[in-house]
Amino acid sequence: MPGFADRMSKLGVEGAFIVLARAKELERQGKKIIHCEIGQPDFDTPAHIKEAAKKALDEGFTGYTPSAGIMELREAIAEYVSKTRGIDVTPDQVVVTVGAKIGIFSALMAFVNPGEEVIIPMPAYPSYESVTEFVGGVVKPVVLKEEREFSPSGEEIAKAVTDRTKVIVINTPSNPTGGVYKRKDLEAIVEVAKEHDLWIISDEIYEDIIFDGKKHESILSIPGAEERAVMLSGFSKTYAMTGWRLGYVVAPKEVADKITKIQLNTVSCPVSFVQKAGIAALKGPRDEIEAMVREYEERRDLLYREINRIPGFSMIKPAATFYAFPNVKELGVKSKELANMLLEEAGVALLPGTDFGAPGEGYLRLSFATSKENLMEAMERIRAFVEEKFPNVS
Ligand SMILES: Cc1ncc(COP(=O)(O)O)c(C=O)c1O
């Protein structure tokens, strides 16, 4: 067989999909597995959003659209982002994408030359590291610390800058930590980026899943960020639309044009009728969305209480997202080994923190996008397992 391009060895895989495959295999063998590995809402897409897609199909809206998306949706996104960030975004700054993930890929493709460095606060969503390396860039991790509630330190980001640094990638609210970046830390990041003339890629896909009555802080609302930040978000998490593959990028117009060019050369355009569903999502009622967030918050409270009762486990309260990120260092085993044992022996599928980079050692990630009953059962199984295997840990 002829060889592959060298860059293929740089592309990683997502741990969640590997654990899911193993969990399914165990289920085929007759074992009952509790799924806490996948970051996918366990709710259905609200009916009015589905109706908009059905109507578009019935009306024959099935052809290609402009590469950057239909103007009506770009306008709706510009309006939404302007309102939620307190800034003035125009539709020509918006590119509709096929899921948010491709926005990360396109932005890194557009910015990073081989050998240039990308600063990533970690543990982080695996695609930032994987794609940076794929395009020939070099990852410079900055460790997110539990004692800072997983908000990055501006000082440490400044220290990571060299004359090869090109981009800082941030993610708030954050997968896997469930933390949100503090405003003063976002301000420090903008200062560093301005001083060293860097791009910022800001992944804000969890912007609506925030608890305790708090509001999302976006880097776009910090003066000076707008001219160097690419913000990406989407519909997968907020509107329970993972399978629809709809996201967007908001960037300075010159950057939006480059990302559109990548899109033109890859997917041509986002899916036509799905874009109509996006308009319905942004403009429609929000009561179902709010109910989902309330449910996630109740599950967060349940997990916070129960996890802290398990010997050797401790956790600060996740401020957002649907991820719990308990510290398991007291147990004295590697996260990966512990996650494997919990799957094979206790029937709970979850992820080691190291699936999100080396700084995730000593942590596990549990998704609470599953029912309270399942979560309670997962907690009971984990507790029984730990009490048996680690009798000396209190
Ligand atoms: C931080 C983060 N960014 C992006 C994505 C991808 O979102 P999408 O389904 O819209 O591609 C995910 C999905 O898990 C995520 O956790």
The ligand as an SDF file (V2000), in Angstrom:
LIG
                    3D

 16 16  0  0  0  0  0  0  0  0999 V2000
  -15.4930   22.4160   23.8360 C   0  0  0  0  0  0  0  0  0  0  0  0
  -16.1930   21.8650   22.6470 C   0  0  0  0  0  0  0  0  0  0  0  0
  -16.0760   22.5070   21.4750 N   0  0  0  0  0  0  0  0  0  0  0  0
  -16.6900   22.0420   20.3660 C   0  0  0  0  0  0  0  0  0  0  0  0
  -17.4460   20.9020   20.3900 C   0  0  0  0  0  0  0  0  0  0  0  0
  -18.0480   20.4030   19.1100 C   0  0  0  0  0  0  0  0  0  0  0  0
  -19.3230   20.8540   18.9080 O   0  0  0  0  0  0  0  0  0  0  0  0
  -20.1320   20.5010   17.5880 P   0  0  0  0  0  0  0  0  0  0  0  0
  -20.9600   19.2990   17.8690 O   0  0  0  0  0  0  0  0  0  0  0  0
  -20.9900   21.7050   17.3340 O   0  0  0  0  0  0  0  0  0  0  0  0
  -19.1680   20.2930   16.4860 O   0  0  0  0  0  0  0  0  0  0  0  0
  -17.5940   20.1960   21.5920 C   0  0  0  0  0  0  0  0  0  0  0  0
  -18.3600   18.9400   21.6250 C   0  0  0  0  0  0  0  0  0  0  0  0
  -18.2450   18.1320   22.5080 O   0  0  0  0  0  0  0  0  0  0  0  0
  -16.9560   20.6960   22.7530 C   0  0  0  0  0  0  0  0  0  0  0  0
  -17.0590   20.0620   23.9230 O   0  0  0  0  0  0  0  0  0  0  0  0
  1  2  1  0
  2  3  1  0
  2 15  2  0
  3  4  2  0
  4  5  1  0
  5  6  1  0
  5 12  2  0
  6  7  1  0
  7  8  1  0
  8  9  2  0
  8 10  1  0
  8 11  1  0
 12 13  1  0
 12 15  1  0
 13 14  2  0
 15 16  1  0
M  END
$$$$
